[in-house]
Amino acid sequence: MNASRRILKITLTSLFLWIILLFPLQATAQPYGKGKYDENVPYGSATSLTISTTGNVAIQITPTDSGTLGTAVNTVTVSSTDVVGYDLYIRSLSSTDMTNGPYNLPASANGLPAPLANNTWGYNTDASTDFVGMTLTDVLIKTLAGPATAGDNTAVTYGVKVDNNKPAGSYSTSIVYTAVPQTD
């Protein structure tokens, strides 16, 4: 086989849910000791939360008999005036498999960070070479306490390990990031 035929192109489409919360300008009393004093949010303002990513992730890999690991990073930025903070979640949109026509590249079975097995893919948030498999349910990947008015970045590293047994082509899947404001 020629080398160009053996190149796999992996694409992760990053989708994101963004949430803007607007609270009515109605004052309600909080018990003493609840809430935050002197935060960088004007009193009486609406609280907002937005989320964005650096876009789609593309990984090009030239497989070997023993397997080749390829990685790429997607940065998720959350901006929020919520003084309590936010949680960031990740999941696959509709399938944990990357697809290329009739061929699939399944998500890793790793429930905890570990090296990828051949012909699997996963993610991490510590930039290591250990990955966990993607799921169809939301998985908490970050909690931030306090406002993120200037934007708070989370680097999500995707890893794919393939060997020569996987047919060449472009494999893709869609990922959903969700940011949720904290309430207390």
PAZAKOL-967221 format. One record per residue (C-alpha): z, y, x; chain. Coordinates in nm, 2 decimals. Each point is the difference from the previous one (the first is absolute). Example, Ala and Ser with C-alpha at 12.3 -4.5 7.8 and 13.67 -1.06 7.14 Angstrom:
+--------+--------+--------+----+
:      Z :      Y :      X : ch :
+--------+--------+--------+----+
:   0.78 :  -0.45 :   1.23 :  A :
:  -0.07 :   0.34 :   0.14 :  A :
+--------+--------+--------+----+
END
This chain:
+--------+--------+--------+----+
:      Z :      Y :      X : ch :
+--------+--------+--------+----+
:   0.00 :   0.00 :   0.00 :  A :
:  -0.07 :   0.35 :   0.12 :  A :
:   0.30 :   0.23 :   0.04 :  A :
:  -0.12 :   0.25 :  -0.27 :  A :
:   0.00 :  -0.27 :  -0.26 :  A :
:   0.35 :  -0.10 :   0.08 :  A :
:   0.15 :   0.35 :  -0.05 :  A :
:   0.22 :   0.03 :  -0.31 :  A :
:   0.06 :   0.33 :  -0.16 :  A :
:   0.33 :   0.03 :  -0.18 :  A :
:   0.04 :   0.29 :  -0.25 :  A :
:   0.32 :   0.09 :  -0.18 :  A :
:  -0.05 :   0.25 :  -0.27 :  A :
:   0.31 :   0.21 :  -0.04 :  A :
:   0.08 :   0.10 :  -0.35 :  A :
:   0.30 :   0.20 :  -0.08 :  A :
:   0.20 :   0.11 :  -0.30 :  A :
:   0.12 :   0.35 :   0.02 :  A :
:   0.26 :   0.14 :  -0.22 :  A :
:   0.08 :   0.36 :  -0.09 :  A :
:   0.32 :   0.03 :  -0.19 :  A :
:   0.06 :   0.32 :  -0.19 :  A :
:   0.34 :   0.04 :  -0.14 :  A :
:   0.06 :   0.25 :  -0.28 :  A :
:   0.16 :   0.32 :   0.10 :  A :
:   0.31 :  -0.09 :  -0.19 :  A :
:   0.34 :   0.02 :   0.17 :  A :
:   0.24 :  -0.28 :  -0.03 :  A :
:   0.34 :  -0.03 :   0.16 :  A :
:   0.06 :  -0.27 :   0.26 :  A :
:   0.34 :  -0.14 :   0.09 :  A :
:   0.17 :   0.16 :   0.30 :  A :
:  -0.13 :  -0.16 :   0.32 :  A :
:  -0.33 :  -0.11 :  -0.14 :  A :
:  -0.32 :   0.16 :   0.11 :  A :
:  -0.09 :   0.18 :   0.32 :  A :
:   0.11 :   0.34 :   0.12 :  A :
:  -0.22 :   0.24 :   0.20 :  A :
:  -0.31 :  -0.23 :   0.01 :  A :
:  -0.35 :   0.14 :   0.06 :  A :
:  -0.09 :   0.00 :  -0.37 :  A :
:   0.03 :   0.31 :  -0.20 :  A :
:   0.26 :  -0.02 :  -0.28 :  A :
:  -0.16 :  -0.07 :  -0.34 :  A :
:  -0.33 :  -0.11 :   0.16 :  A :
:  -0.21 :  -0.30 :  -0.12 :  A :
:   0.03 :  -0.30 :   0.23 :  A :
:  -0.33 :  -0.14 :   0.13 :  A :
:  -0.11 :  -0.30 :   0.19 :  A :
:  -0.35 :  -0.07 :   0.14 :  A :
:  -0.14 :  -0.29 :   0.21 :  A :
:  -0.31 :  -0.03 :   0.22 :  A :
:  -0.15 :  -0.23 :   0.26 :  A :
:  -0.23 :   0.03 :   0.30 :  A :
:  -0.26 :  -0.20 :  -0.21 :  A :
:  -0.15 :  -0.34 :   0.03 :  A :
:   0.09 :  -0.22 :   0.30 :  A :
:  -0.28 :  -0.18 :   0.19 :  A :
:   0.06 :  -0.27 :   0.26 :  A :
:  -0.28 :  -0.16 :   0.19 :  A :
:   0.07 :  -0.34 :   0.16 :  A :
:  -0.20 :  -0.23 :   0.22 :  A :
:   0.16 :  -0.34 :  -0.06 :  A :
:   0.08 :  -0.26 :   0.26 :  A :
:   0.08 :  -0.37 :  -0.03 :  A :
:   0.37 :   0.06 :   0.05 :  A :
:   0.00 :   0.31 :  -0.24 :  A :
:  -0.02 :   0.37 :   0.06 :  A :
:   0.24 :   0.26 :  -0.14 :  A :
:  -0.13 :   0.34 :  -0.11 :  A :
:   0.21 :   0.29 :  -0.12 :  A :
:  -0.03 :   0.34 :  -0.16 :  A :
:   0.24 :   0.26 :  -0.13 :  A :
:   0.00 :   0.19 :  -0.33 :  A :
:   0.24 :   0.29 :  -0.02 :  A :
:   0.16 :   0.07 :  -0.34 :  A :
:   0.13 :   0.36 :  -0.05 :  A :
:   0.25 :   0.08 :  -0.27 :  A :
:   0.09 :   0.36 :  -0.08 :  A :
:   0.29 :   0.06 :  -0.24 :  A :
:   0.24 :   0.27 :  -0.10 :  A :
:   0.24 :  -0.25 :  -0.14 :  A :
:   0.33 :   0.06 :   0.17 :  A :
:   0.11 :  -0.36 :  -0.04 :  A :
:  -0.31 :  -0.16 :   0.16 :  A :
:  -0.26 :  -0.26 :  -0.08 :  A :
:  -0.08 :  -0.37 :   0.04 :  A :
:  -0.34 :  -0.12 :   0.12 :  A :
:  -0.15 :  -0.33 :  -0.12 :  A :
:  -0.31 :  -0.21 :   0.10 :  A :
:  -0.19 :  -0.28 :  -0.18 :  A :
:  -0.35 :  -0.14 :  -0.05 :  A :
:  -0.19 :   0.13 :  -0.29 :  A :
:  -0.14 :  -0.32 :  -0.16 :  A :
:  -0.01 :  -0.27 :   0.27 :  A :
:   0.18 :  -0.07 :   0.32 :  A :
:  -0.32 :  -0.15 :   0.15 :  A :
:  -0.26 :   0.20 :   0.18 :  A :
:  -0.34 :  -0.11 :  -0.13 :  A :
:  -0.35 :  -0.02 :   0.14 :  A :
:  -0.22 :  -0.14 :  -0.29 :  A :
:   0.12 :  -0.36 :  -0.04 :  A :
:   0.22 :   0.00 :   0.31 :  A :
:   0.37 :   0.10 :   0.01 :  A :
:   0.24 :   0.11 :   0.26 :  A :
:   0.35 :  -0.05 :  -0.15 :  A :
:   0.31 :   0.21 :   0.06 :  A :
:   0.24 :  -0.15 :   0.25 :  A :
:   0.28 :  -0.23 :  -0.14 :  A :
:   0.25 :   0.19 :   0.22 :  A :
:   0.29 :   0.12 :  -0.21 :  A :
:   0.16 :   0.16 :   0.31 :  A :
:  -0.18 :   0.16 :   0.29 :  A :
:  -0.16 :  -0.27 :   0.23 :  A :
:  -0.33 :  -0.05 :   0.18 :  A :
:  -0.30 :  -0.06 :  -0.23 :  A :
:  -0.15 :  -0.35 :  -0.03 :  A :
:  -0.38 :  -0.02 :   0.05 :  A :
:  -0.21 :   0.12 :  -0.29 :  A :
:   0.28 :   0.20 :  -0.17 :  A :
:   0.09 :   0.37 :  -0.02 :  A :
:   0.32 :   0.21 :  -0.05 :  A :
:   0.17 :   0.33 :   0.06 :  A :
:   0.30 :   0.16 :   0.17 :  A :
:   0.16 :   0.34 :   0.03 :  A :
:   0.14 :  -0.04 :   0.36 :  A :
:  -0.34 :  -0.02 :   0.19 :  A :
:   0.09 :  -0.34 :   0.14 :  A :
:  -0.22 :  -0.31 :   0.01 :  A :
:   0.21 :  -0.17 :  -0.27 :  A :
:  -0.11 :   0.03 :  -0.36 :  A :
:   0.10 :  -0.09 :  -0.35 :  A :
:  -0.24 :  -0.11 :  -0.27 :  A :
:  -0.11 :   0.23 :  -0.29 :  A :
:   0.12 :  -0.07 :  -0.35 :  A :
:  -0.11 :   0.10 :  -0.35 :  A :
:   0.34 :   0.15 :  -0.07 :  A :
:   0.14 :   0.32 :   0.14 :  A :
:   0.18 :  -0.04 :   0.33 :  A :
:   0.23 :   0.28 :   0.12 :  A :
:  -0.12 :   0.12 :   0.35 :  A :
:   0.19 :   0.32 :   0.04 :  A :
:   0.29 :   0.21 :  -0.15 :  A :
:   0.04 :   0.36 :   0.09 :  A :
:   0.31 :   0.20 :  -0.09 :  A :
:  -0.05 :   0.37 :  -0.06 :  A :
:  -0.31 :   0.21 :  -0.06 :  A :
:  -0.32 :  -0.04 :   0.19 :  A :
:  -0.15 :   0.34 :  -0.06 :  A :
:  -0.21 :  -0.01 :   0.32 :  A :
:  -0.12 :  -0.35 :  -0.07 :  A :
:   0.15 :  -0.33 :   0.13 :  A :
:  -0.23 :  -0.25 :   0.17 :  A :
:   0.02 :  -0.38 :   0.00 :  A :
:  -0.23 :  -0.19 :   0.23 :  A :
:  -0.11 :  -0.33 :  -0.16 :  A :
:  -0.16 :  -0.24 :   0.26 :  A :
:  -0.24 :  -0.26 :  -0.14 :  A :
:  -0.07 :  -0.32 :   0.20 :  A :
:  -0.27 :  -0.26 :  -0.04 :  A :
:  -0.02 :  -0.31 :   0.21 :  A :
:  -0.33 :  -0.20 :  -0.02 :  A :
:  -0.16 :  -0.29 :   0.18 :  A :
:  -0.35 :  -0.14 :   0.02 :  A :
:   0.05 :  -0.21 :  -0.31 :  A :
:  -0.01 :   0.31 :  -0.23 :  A :
:  -0.36 :   0.10 :  -0.11 :  A :
:  -0.12 :   0.34 :   0.14 :  A :
:  -0.02 :   0.29 :  -0.24 :  A :
:   0.19 :   0.29 :  -0.16 :  A :
:   0.33 :  -0.10 :  -0.16 :  A :
:   0.18 :   0.25 :  -0.22 :  A :
:   0.30 :   0.05 :  -0.23 :  A :
:   0.18 :   0.30 :  -0.16 :  A :
:   0.35 :   0.11 :   0.07 :  A :
:   0.22 :   0.21 :  -0.23 :  A :
:   0.27 :   0.24 :   0.14 :  A :
:   0.25 :   0.13 :  -0.25 :  A :
:   0.26 :   0.28 :   0.07 :  A :
:   0.29 :   0.03 :  -0.24 :  A :
:   0.26 :   0.28 :   0.00 :  A :
:   0.37 :  -0.09 :   0.02 :  A :
:   0.21 :   0.09 :  -0.29 :  A :
:   0.35 :  -0.01 :   0.15 :  A :
+--------+--------+--------+----+
END
